[in-house]
Structure formats: C-alpha cells, structure tokens
Amino acid sequence: MLIIIYFLAILSLVVLFLLPNRKKNEPFHPPPGPKGIPFIGNLLQFDTSKPHVYFAELAKTYGPILSLRFGRVPVVVVQSAKLAREVLHTQDLNFCSRPSMVGIQKLSYNGLDIAFAPYSEYQIKIKKISIVHLLSSKRVESFAPIRQEEVSRMIEKISSLSEASEIVNLTDLLANFARLNVCRTAFGKRYEDDKRSSSRFHKLIREAEAMFTTFFFSDYFPSIIGWLDKLTGKFSRLEKTFKDLDAFFEEIINDHLDPNKPKTEREDIVDVLLQLMNERSFELTLDHIKAVLMVILIAGTDTSAAMVIWAMTELMKSPISMKKVQEELRNVMQHKGCINNNDLIRLEYFKAVVKETFRLQPATPLLIVHETIRKSTIEGYDILPKTLVYVNAWAIGRDPEIWSNPEKFMPERFLGSSIEFKGCDFELIPFGAGRRICPGIHLGIANMELALANLLCYFDWELPSGFKKEDIDNDTFPGITMHKKNPLCLLAKFFL
C-alpha cells in the first residue's frame, strides 16, 4: 500500500495539471487544517483505525472545524454541538447528500437504499416509505414478540452457561441475537435453525461489512488511477460479494412470492415491500427492495449489538452504576416473567445509562458521511460543493465545554436532564439529525434497550478469575460502526 502511494507521489508532478483550478480572482477561505502532499493530500497522515480520535486530536490544533484533502476530494470535519446544528439543521439542505463511494454504490444497487442514497426525489420517497411503512413506531411495536422471543432464547443460553460455570462471550451472543432478530423482522426466517444457511448468512454479513469500509483508489483519484482497484483485486472481490448478496436476497424474495408459502402470524419487511410494489403505491422494483433489505440487514445487525456491548463494558468498569441500574430494574420486574419495552419507559436511571452510553461510545462515531450540494459558508469559512463532511459525534460527546468529567461514565449527569438523543439536542446525536437522521432509530433503541435490560435484570456479572476492571479495554475495530475489538467475556450468576 505504501509503495503504491509513494509511487503516486512521484507521479504527482505529471498529473497536477489535471486538477481543476479555481479562478484566481475567486475568493475562497477554507477552514484551517494540516498541509497535505500534492495529489495525495492528507491520506498518508490519516489514521483509518480510529478516525474519530484522529480528528479530535487535530481539533486541539485547528479548532472545531477543520479541512483536509483525500486525494482530489475535499474533506471538512465539524466537532462541536454548535457546528453540528449548523450542518444538520440550519443549513441541512446544503449538506444532506451522500457521496457515491464505490463499495457503497455497488452494494446499494447504485444508491437505491435508505441510508446511503444521494439526496434526490427518490431518496425523499424511499425515506418516506421507510418511516411510514417499515420502521414506524407502530411497525416496531408489531415486532415486539420477535424481540421478546430472541431475548428469552439468549437468556436461556446464558443460564445454561451459568449453571456450568462457563465463561459467557457476550460479544458473540449479542451479535447472534441481533442477526437472528433482524432476520426474523426483515425476512421472517430464523437462520440459526439451519446450520448451513446460518454459516452462509454470517459469512455474507462479514464480507459486506468489509466492503463498506474498504479503501478504493477510485473514490479519491477518479479517472486517474482507479485501475489500481482492478490490479489489487478489490473490484473482483466487491463484484463477488454483490453477486452473493443478490442471490441471497433473490432467494428470500422468491420464497415470499411462493403461492404455497405457509401463512405467518405477522408481516415481515419483505411482505410489506412486496405489497407496496404490487399496489403500485410507489414505483418499486425488486432492486429497490434488495437495496432496502441490504441496509436494514447491515445496519440492524451492527449497531444495536455494539451498543449493548459498550453499555455492559462501561457498567463492568463502574460497579456503583451497575448496582443502581440492576436494583431499579429488579424492583420493576419483581414477579414478572421478563421485562418488555413498555416496562422501561418509567425507569429513569436505566434511561440515563442508555444516554450515557450513547454519549461516551456512540455506535457510529462519525455518523454516516455527508456531501455538500452547493457552496456554503460556516463560521466565515467556505465549503465547496462535493465536499465530504464528517460530524464527529464521538468528539461532541466528550467536549469539556458541554460535559463535566467527559471521559467518565456517569449516568447521573442525565438525571433530571431534558437532553434526548433523537436529533433535537446537538450535544447528543448518536443517530444524527435533520433530513438524514437514521430512520431505524425506533427499532434500534427497542432492540438495544430490551436486550440490555434483561441481561442486567436476570444476571449478576463478574470478570473471569484473575481479571480486574482495569483490564477491560476500549480498543476498537475500524469501520463505520465502532465495535469493541476484544470480546467481552464474563461470568454470569443467575439472580432469580
């Protein structure tokens, strides 16, 4: 990789004349930022393993708004609640598009999905379909029995491990819970019941997630060295992943179209989309349906599991908070068989734990990247069209001007606070805000809260022998979603 980039640096003098130049008389005042190498920009300096941390460190030098260049692509990063409000609310229409990145474009059927589609009439339409028909509060409530069943299965597995005094790999268990839950919600099928299908499904998920975050030269050096993606085999890998996913979705849809298919108790998301297509209420094709399923599959299995793991991680390092939230949950539960989402509405401390987890460890620390539609001005700085704009929700959640002791996990800060995480309070925006707020917010919160509440209520948790809370790390995998790198492995003792 480095050899290729150094080679490009040598070529830069040859190709610099290809770069578009602004008219000399045209005023342009960009945000401050580190100097880059001609042609390559700041790519050599960029830390892809923890970009949110890298950007936060740059803010100490350049302030809460800074600019970089990745190849030929201008980049702006905003890292304060005030600037986030400007980008996601005040000037939302200027910043609400998405870039056409190679991996995302391919896997989303050329931008037909909900999350990554560029801003357009189509994006407005597909978001409306999602909010009204697929991910509304009413629809999320209709999936409650599925959530409850999958949580109960997970509790049973942990109970059996507890009885045998075996270590519980919570990371694996929660990832499996999230996949099964989303599959039943979206496809009406439980893949764990079929070992072969389960293995294929999990492999597909892992490969698709990898393609979403793979570096493609074509994204940053269009029409100049995109051929390198072919040379390195990235295009062929992407094409294979797409074909495998497409075949998987094709099977799911054909199964739903089978007239001999047994009737189920409730509609899943594929049922709803096919019904809309048949009614011609919206101009949907099978590719539209596949693109929507793709983003629900990837986002739905990723974020909720990651957030439960981060909540459990922080609580294991904060035994006082752990005791408080468990006492609150157990007082509510008492003689009930299990906790459901309706029980959680009045649990003030539990809700504070959830908010504090979103503040300290947001699942998508940089949100999903935005792209500017037209030239804009923020804080006196000019931002050009087609600029990538990152909103660092992770840095905003740790801003000492907003939060006291920002690095400390302290749910008490939210007791009596009116701050919410649903896009109106820019101090806390784990799901984004404005036109591109995550449409799956209701489903994601319901899945996370139900799993977390039952884990805390049913079991007392301990570290394996020889481990101390100081040994719990916060290392992460690179990716759009911030996953804990090392599995969270604990001992569970059944409380009831």
C-alpha positions as CSV (number, residue, x, y, z in Angstrom):
1,M,0.0,0.0,0.0
2,L,2.7,2.5,1.0
3,I,4.8,1.6,-2.1
4,I,1.9,2.4,-4.3
5,I,1.2,5.7,-2.5
6,Y,4.9,6.7,-2.8
7,F,4.8,5.9,-6.5
8,L,1.8,8.2,-6.8
9,A,3.7,11.0,-5.1
10,I,6.3,10.7,-7.8
11,L,3.6,10.9,-10.5
12,S,2.0,13.9,-8.8
13,L,4.1,16.4,-10.8
14,V,2.9,14.9,-14.0
15,V,-0.8,14.9,-13.1
16,L,-1.1,18.1,-11.1
17,F,-2.1,20.0,-14.2
18,L,-5.2,17.8,-14.4
19,L,-6.5,19.2,-11.1
20,P,-9.2,21.8,-11.6
21,N,-8.1,25.3,-10.5
22,R,-10.4,28.0,-9.3
23,K,-10.3,31.3,-11.0
24,K,-7.6,33.4,-9.4
25,N,-10.0,36.2,-8.6
26,E,-12.5,33.9,-6.9
27,P,-12.3,34.4,-3.1
28,F,-12.0,31.2,-1.1
29,H,-11.4,30.9,2.6
30,P,-11.4,27.2,3.7
31,P,-11.3,26.0,7.3
32,P,-7.8,25.5,8.7
33,G,-6.2,22.1,8.6
34,P,-2.9,20.2,8.2
35,K,-1.0,20.5,5.0
36,G,-1.0,17.6,2.7
37,I,1.1,16.2,-0.1
38,P,0.4,17.3,-3.6
39,F,-2.0,14.9,-5.3
40,I,-2.3,12.6,-2.3
41,G,-3.4,15.2,0.2
42,N,-3.7,14.0,3.8
43,L,-4.2,10.3,3.1
44,L,-0.8,9.4,4.4
45,Q,-1.5,11.2,7.7
46,F,-5.0,9.8,8.1
47,D,-5.5,7.2,10.8
48,T,-8.1,4.8,9.4
49,S,-8.1,2.6,12.5
50,K,-9.6,5.4,14.8
51,P,-10.6,8.3,12.5
52,H,-12.8,9.9,15.2
53,V,-9.9,10.0,17.6
54,Y,-7.6,11.3,14.9
55,F,-10.0,14.1,14.0
56,A,-10.5,15.0,17.7
57,E,-6.7,15.3,18.1
58,L,-6.5,17.7,15.1
59,A,-9.2,19.9,16.7
60,K,-6.8,20.7,19.5
61,T,-4.6,22.4,16.9
62,Y,-7.1,23.7,14.3
63,G,-10.3,24.1,16.2
64,P,-13.7,22.5,16.0
65,I,-14.0,22.9,12.2
66,L,-11.1,21.8,10.0
67,S,-10.4,20.8,6.4
68,L,-8.3,18.1,4.8
69,R,-8.0,16.6,1.3
70,F,-8.2,12.9,0.5
71,G,-6.6,12.7,-3.0
72,R,-8.7,15.0,-5.1
73,V,-11.6,15.1,-2.6
74,P,-12.0,18.0,-0.2
75,V,-13.0,17.0,3.4
76,V,-14.4,19.1,6.3
77,V,-14.8,17.8,9.8
78,V,-17.1,19.5,12.4
79,Q,-16.7,18.7,16.1
80,S,-18.9,20.9,18.2
81,A,-22.6,20.9,19.0
82,K,-22.9,24.4,17.6
83,L,-21.4,23.4,14.2
84,A,-23.3,20.2,14.2
85,R,-26.5,22.2,14.5
86,E,-25.4,24.4,11.6
87,V,-24.7,21.4,9.3
88,L,-27.6,19.1,10.3
89,H,-30.3,21.8,11.0
90,T,-29.7,25.4,9.9
91,Q,-28.1,24.6,6.6
92,D,-29.3,21.0,6.4
93,L,-30.3,21.3,2.8
94,N,-26.8,22.3,1.7
95,F,-25.2,19.3,3.5
96,C,-27.8,16.5,3.2
97,S,-26.4,14.4,0.3
98,R,-24.2,11.3,0.3
99,P,-21.1,10.7,-1.8
100,S,-21.0,8.0,-4.4
101,M,-18.4,5.7,-3.0
102,V,-17.5,2.6,-5.0
103,G,-18.3,-0.1,-2.4
104,I,-21.5,1.5,-1.1
105,Q,-22.7,2.3,-4.6
106,K,-22.3,-1.3,-5.7
107,L,-23.9,-2.9,-2.7
108,S,-26.8,-0.4,-2.6
109,Y,-27.8,-1.1,-6.2
110,N,-26.5,2.3,-7.3
111,G,-27.8,4.2,-4.4
112,L,-31.3,2.8,-4.1
113,D,-31.1,2.2,-0.3
114,I,-32.3,4.3,2.6
115,A,-29.1,5.4,4.3
116,F,-26.5,5.9,1.5
117,A,-28.7,7.2,-1.4
118,P,-27.7,10.7,-2.6
119,Y,-30.2,13.4,-1.8
120,S,-32.9,13.4,-4.5
121,E,-36.6,13.0,-5.1
122,Y,-36.0,9.2,-4.9
123,Q,-34.2,9.5,-1.6
124,I,-37.1,11.5,-0.2
125,K,-39.6,8.9,-1.4
126,I,-37.7,5.9,-0.1
127,K,-37.2,7.6,3.3
128,K,-41.0,8.2,3.5
129,I,-41.7,4.6,2.7
130,S,-39.3,3.5,5.4
131,I,-40.7,5.9,8.1
132,V,-44.4,5.3,7.3
133,H,-44.4,1.6,6.3
134,L,-41.3,-0.2,7.5
135,L,-39.8,1.5,10.7
136,S,-42.7,3.5,12.2
137,S,-43.3,3.2,16.0
138,K,-46.4,1.1,15.2
139,R,-44.4,-1.3,13.0
140,V,-41.6,-1.6,15.6
141,E,-44.2,-2.4,18.2
142,S,-45.6,-5.2,15.9
143,F,-42.2,-6.8,16.0
144,A,-42.1,-6.9,19.9
145,P,-43.0,-10.6,20.1
146,I,-39.9,-11.4,17.9
147,R,-37.6,-9.3,20.1
148,Q,-39.1,-10.9,23.2
149,E,-38.6,-14.5,21.9
150,E,-35.0,-13.9,20.8
151,V,-34.1,-12.2,24.1
152,S,-35.6,-15.2,26.0
153,R,-33.5,-17.6,23.9
154,M,-30.4,-15.6,24.7
155,I,-31.2,-15.6,28.4
156,E,-31.7,-19.4,28.3
157,K,-28.3,-19.8,26.7
158,I,-26.6,-17.7,29.3
159,S,-28.4,-19.6,32.1
160,S,-27.0,-22.9,30.8
161,L,-23.5,-21.5,30.7
162,S,-24.0,-20.0,34.2
163,E,-25.0,-23.4,35.6
164,A,-21.9,-25.0,34.1
165,S,-19.8,-22.1,35.4
166,E,-18.6,-21.4,31.9
167,I,-17.5,-18.0,30.6
168,V,-20.0,-16.1,28.5
169,N,-18.8,-14.5,25.4
170,L,-21.3,-11.6,25.3
171,T,-19.9,-10.2,22.1
172,D,-20.7,-13.4,20.1
173,L,-24.0,-13.9,21.9
174,L,-25.3,-10.4,21.2
175,A,-24.1,-10.4,17.6
176,N,-26.0,-13.6,17.1
177,F,-29.1,-12.2,18.8
178,A,-29.0,-9.1,16.6
179,R,-28.7,-11.1,13.4
180,L,-31.5,-13.5,14.3
181,N,-33.7,-10.7,15.4
182,V,-33.2,-8.7,12.2
183,C,-33.6,-11.7,10.0
184,R,-37.0,-12.6,11.6
185,T,-38.1,-9.0,11.4
186,A,-37.0,-8.4,7.8
187,F,-37.2,-11.9,6.2
188,G,-39.5,-13.9,8.5
189,K,-36.8,-16.6,8.8
190,R,-34.6,-17.8,11.7
191,Y,-31.3,-18.8,10.2
192,E,-29.9,-20.4,13.3
193,D,-32.3,-23.3,12.8
194,D,-30.4,-24.2,9.6
195,K,-26.7,-24.6,10.3
196,R,-25.7,-24.4,6.6
197,S,-27.8,-21.4,5.9
198,S,-26.6,-19.8,9.1
199,S,-22.9,-20.2,8.2
200,R,-23.6,-18.7,4.7
201,F,-25.5,-15.8,6.1
202,H,-22.9,-14.9,8.7
203,K,-20.2,-15.0,6.0
204,L,-22.2,-12.7,3.8
205,I,-22.7,-10.2,6.5
206,R,-19.0,-10.1,7.4
207,E,-17.9,-9.7,3.8
208,A,-20.5,-7.0,3.1
209,E,-19.3,-5.1,6.2
210,A,-15.7,-5.3,5.0
211,M,-16.6,-3.9,1.5
212,F,-18.3,-0.9,3.1
213,T,-15.1,0.2,4.7
214,T,-12.5,-1.0,2.0
215,F,-10.3,1.7,0.6
216,F,-10.8,2.2,-3.1
217,F,-8.5,4.4,-5.1
218,S,-11.4,5.2,-7.4
219,D,-13.1,7.1,-4.6
220,Y,-10.3,9.6,-4.2
221,F,-8.5,9.6,-7.5
222,P,-11.3,9.3,-10.1
223,S,-10.3,8.7,-13.7
224,I,-6.6,8.8,-12.9
225,I,-5.6,5.6,-11.0
226,G,-8.8,3.8,-10.5
227,W,-7.3,0.9,-12.5
228,L,-5.3,0.1,-9.3
229,D,-8.5,-1.3,-7.7
230,K,-8.7,-3.8,-10.5
231,L,-5.0,-4.6,-10.2
232,T,-5.3,-5.2,-6.4
233,G,-8.4,-7.4,-6.9
234,K,-10.7,-5.2,-4.9
235,F,-13.2,-4.8,-7.8
236,S,-13.4,-8.6,-8.3
237,R,-13.9,-9.1,-4.6
238,L,-16.6,-6.4,-4.5
239,E,-18.4,-8.0,-7.5
240,K,-18.4,-11.4,-5.9
241,T,-19.8,-10.0,-2.6
242,F,-22.5,-8.2,-4.6
243,K,-23.5,-11.3,-6.5
244,D,-23.6,-13.4,-3.4
245,L,-25.8,-10.9,-1.6
246,D,-28.0,-10.5,-4.6
247,A,-28.5,-14.3,-4.8
248,F,-29.3,-14.3,-1.1
249,F,-32.0,-11.6,-1.5
250,E,-33.3,-13.3,-4.6
251,E,-34.0,-16.4,-2.6
252,I,-35.7,-14.5,0.2
253,I,-38.0,-12.7,-2.3
254,N,-38.8,-15.8,-4.3
255,D,-39.7,-17.6,-1.0
256,H,-42.1,-14.8,-0.2
257,L,-43.6,-14.9,-3.7
258,D,-44.2,-18.7,-3.5
259,P,-48.0,-19.1,-3.5
260,N,-47.6,-22.3,-1.4
261,K,-45.7,-20.5,1.3
262,P,-47.3,-21.1,4.7
263,K,-49.1,-18.1,6.2
264,T,-47.3,-16.4,9.1
265,E,-48.7,-14.6,12.2
266,R,-47.3,-11.2,11.2
267,E,-45.9,-9.4,8.2
268,D,-42.2,-9.0,7.9
269,I,-40.5,-6.2,6.0
270,V,-40.2,-8.2,2.7
271,D,-44.0,-8.7,2.9
272,V,-44.6,-5.0,3.3
273,L,-42.3,-4.0,0.4
274,L,-43.8,-6.6,-2.0
275,Q,-47.3,-5.4,-1.1
276,L,-46.3,-1.8,-1.9
277,M,-44.8,-2.9,-5.2
278,N,-47.9,-4.8,-6.2
279,E,-50.2,-2.0,-5.2
280,R,-48.1,0.4,-7.3
281,S,-48.4,2.9,-4.5
282,F,-44.8,3.6,-5.2
283,E,-42.7,2.8,-8.2
284,L,-40.7,0.0,-6.6
285,T,-38.7,-2.7,-8.4
286,L,-37.0,-5.8,-7.0
287,D,-33.7,-3.9,-7.0
288,H,-35.3,-1.2,-4.8
289,I,-36.4,-3.9,-2.3
290,K,-33.0,-5.6,-2.3
291,A,-31.3,-2.3,-1.6
292,V,-33.5,-1.5,1.3
293,L,-33.0,-5.1,2.7
294,M,-29.3,-4.6,2.4
295,V,-29.1,-1.6,4.6
296,I,-31.5,-3.0,7.1
297,L,-29.5,-6.2,7.3
298,I,-26.1,-4.5,7.8
299,A,-27.2,-1.6,10.0
300,G,-29.6,-3.6,12.0
301,T,-27.2,-6.4,12.9
302,D,-24.3,-4.0,13.6
303,T,-25.4,-1.1,15.8
304,S,-27.7,-2.5,18.4
305,A,-25.3,-5.3,19.4
306,A,-22.4,-2.9,19.5
307,M,-24.3,-0.5,21.8
308,V,-25.3,-3.3,24.3
309,I,-21.6,-4.4,24.5
310,W,-20.4,-0.8,25.1
311,A,-23.1,-0.4,27.8
312,M,-22.0,-3.6,29.5
313,T,-18.4,-2.7,29.2
314,E,-18.8,0.7,30.9
315,L,-21.0,-0.8,33.6
316,M,-18.4,-3.5,34.4
317,K,-15.9,-0.7,34.9
318,S,-18.4,1.2,37.1
319,P,-19.8,-1.2,39.7
320,I,-21.7,1.6,41.5
321,S,-23.7,2.4,38.4
322,M,-24.1,-1.3,37.7
323,K,-25.7,-1.8,41.2
324,K,-28.0,1.2,40.8
325,V,-29.4,0.1,37.4
326,Q,-29.9,-3.5,38.5
327,E,-31.7,-2.5,41.6
328,E,-34.1,-0.3,39.6
329,L,-34.8,-3.0,37.0
330,R,-35.3,-5.7,39.6
331,N,-37.7,-3.6,41.6
332,V,-39.8,-3.1,38.5
333,M,-39.7,-6.7,37.4
334,Q,-40.3,-8.5,40.8
335,H,-42.7,-11.3,40.0
336,K,-42.9,-10.7,36.2
337,G,-41.5,-13.3,33.9
338,C,-39.4,-10.9,31.9
339,I,-39.1,-7.2,31.1
340,N,-40.6,-5.8,27.9
341,N,-40.0,-2.4,26.3
342,N,-43.2,-0.9,27.9
343,D,-41.7,-1.6,31.4
344,L,-38.6,0.6,30.6
345,I,-40.5,3.8,29.9
346,R,-40.5,4.9,33.6
347,L,-37.0,3.7,34.5
348,E,-35.1,6.9,34.9
349,Y,-31.7,5.5,35.8
350,F,-31.8,2.8,33.1
351,K,-32.6,5.5,30.5
352,A,-29.7,7.6,31.9
353,V,-27.4,4.6,31.4
354,V,-28.5,4.3,27.8
355,K,-27.9,8.0,27.1
356,E,-24.5,8.0,28.8
357,T,-23.5,5.0,26.6
358,F,-24.6,6.9,23.5
359,R,-22.6,9.9,24.7
360,L,-19.4,8.1,25.5
361,Q,-19.4,5.3,23.0
362,P,-21.7,6.1,20.0
363,A,-22.0,3.2,17.6
364,T,-21.3,5.4,14.6
365,P,-18.8,7.9,16.0
366,L,-18.6,9.9,12.7
367,L,-22.2,9.3,11.7
368,I,-22.5,8.5,8.0
369,V,-20.5,10.9,5.9
370,H,-22.4,13.8,4.3
371,E,-21.7,15.5,1.0
372,T,-22.3,19.2,0.2
373,I,-24.7,20.0,-2.6
374,R,-23.7,23.6,-3.1
375,K,-21.1,26.1,-1.9
376,S,-21.7,27.1,1.7
377,T,-20.3,29.2,4.5
378,I,-19.9,28.2,8.1
379,E,-18.2,30.4,10.7
380,G,-16.8,32.5,7.9
381,Y,-15.2,29.5,6.2
382,D,-16.1,28.5,2.6
383,I,-17.0,24.9,1.8
384,L,-17.2,23.8,-1.8
385,P,-19.8,21.6,-3.5
386,K,-18.9,17.8,-3.4
387,T,-17.1,18.2,-0.1
388,L,-17.2,15.2,2.3
389,V,-18.4,16.4,5.6
390,Y,-17.9,14.3,8.8
391,V,-19.8,15.1,12.0
392,N,-17.7,13.8,14.9
393,A,-20.5,12.7,17.4
394,W,-17.8,11.0,19.5
395,A,-15.9,14.2,20.0
396,I,-19.0,16.2,20.7
397,G,-20.0,13.7,23.4
398,R,-16.6,14.3,25.0
399,D,-16.5,18.1,24.7
400,P,-15.4,19.5,28.1
401,E,-17.3,22.8,27.3
402,I,-20.5,20.8,27.4
403,W,-19.8,17.9,29.7
404,S,-18.1,17.8,33.1
405,N,-15.7,15.0,33.5
406,P,-16.3,14.0,29.9
407,E,-14.2,10.8,30.0
408,K,-16.0,9.4,33.0
409,F,-19.1,7.1,32.6
410,M,-21.6,8.9,34.8
411,P,-25.3,8.3,34.1
412,E,-26.2,10.7,36.9
413,R,-25.5,13.6,34.5
414,F,-28.7,12.8,32.7
415,L,-31.0,12.5,35.8
416,G,-33.4,15.5,35.6
417,S,-31.9,16.5,32.2
418,S,-34.1,17.3,29.2
419,I,-31.3,16.2,26.7
420,E,-32.5,13.5,24.4
421,F,-30.8,11.6,21.5
422,K,-33.5,11.9,18.9
423,G,-32.0,14.7,16.8
424,C,-33.1,17.9,18.6
425,D,-30.3,18.2,21.1
426,F,-27.0,18.5,19.2
427,E,-24.9,17.7,22.3
428,L,-26.1,14.1,21.8
429,I,-26.6,12.9,18.3
430,P,-25.8,9.2,18.0
431,F,-28.5,8.8,15.3
432,G,-27.7,12.0,13.5
433,A,-30.3,14.7,12.9
434,G,-32.1,16.6,10.2
435,R,-33.1,15.1,6.8
436,R,-30.6,12.2,7.2
437,I,-31.3,11.1,10.7
438,C,-31.3,7.4,11.0
439,P,-34.8,6.1,10.0
440,G,-34.3,3.0,12.1
441,I,-33.9,4.9,15.3
442,H,-37.1,3.4,16.9
443,L,-36.2,-0.2,16.0
444,G,-32.5,0.2,17.1
445,I,-33.5,1.7,20.5
446,A,-36.1,-1.0,21.1
447,N,-33.6,-3.8,20.3
448,M,-30.8,-2.4,22.4
449,E,-32.9,-1.5,25.5
450,L,-34.7,-4.8,25.7
451,A,-31.5,-6.9,25.4
452,L,-29.6,-4.7,27.9
453,A,-32.4,-4.6,30.4
454,N,-32.9,-8.4,30.5
455,L,-29.1,-9.0,30.8
456,L,-28.9,-6.7,33.7
457,C,-32.0,-7.9,35.4
458,Y,-31.5,-11.7,35.2
459,F,-27.8,-12.0,36.0
460,D,-25.1,-10.7,38.2
461,W,-21.9,-10.3,36.2
462,E,-18.3,-10.9,37.2
463,L,-15.0,-10.8,35.5
464,P,-13.2,-14.2,35.0
465,S,-10.7,-15.2,37.6
466,G,-7.5,-13.2,37.6
467,F,-9.1,-10.2,35.8
468,K,-9.7,-6.7,37.2
469,K,-12.0,-4.0,35.9
470,E,-8.8,-2.1,34.9
471,D,-8.1,-4.9,32.5
472,I,-11.2,-4.1,30.4
473,D,-10.0,-2.3,27.3
474,N,-11.9,0.0,24.9
475,D,-9.9,-1.0,21.8
476,T,-12.0,-0.9,18.6
477,F,-12.2,-2.3,15.1
478,P,-12.0,0.2,12.2
479,G,-15.3,0.6,10.4
480,I,-18.5,2.7,10.1
481,T,-19.7,1.1,13.3
482,M,-17.4,1.2,16.4
483,H,-17.2,-2.4,17.6
484,K,-15.2,-3.4,20.7
485,K,-12.1,-5.2,19.3
486,N,-11.6,-7.7,22.1
487,P,-14.7,-9.8,23.0
488,L,-16.4,-9.0,26.3
489,C,-16.2,-12.3,28.2
490,L,-17.8,-12.5,31.7
491,L,-19.2,-14.9,34.2
492,A,-22.9,-14.8,34.8
493,K,-24.7,-15.7,38.0
494,F,-28.4,-16.2,37.7
495,F,-30.1,-13.8,40.0
496,L,-33.7,-15.1,40.2
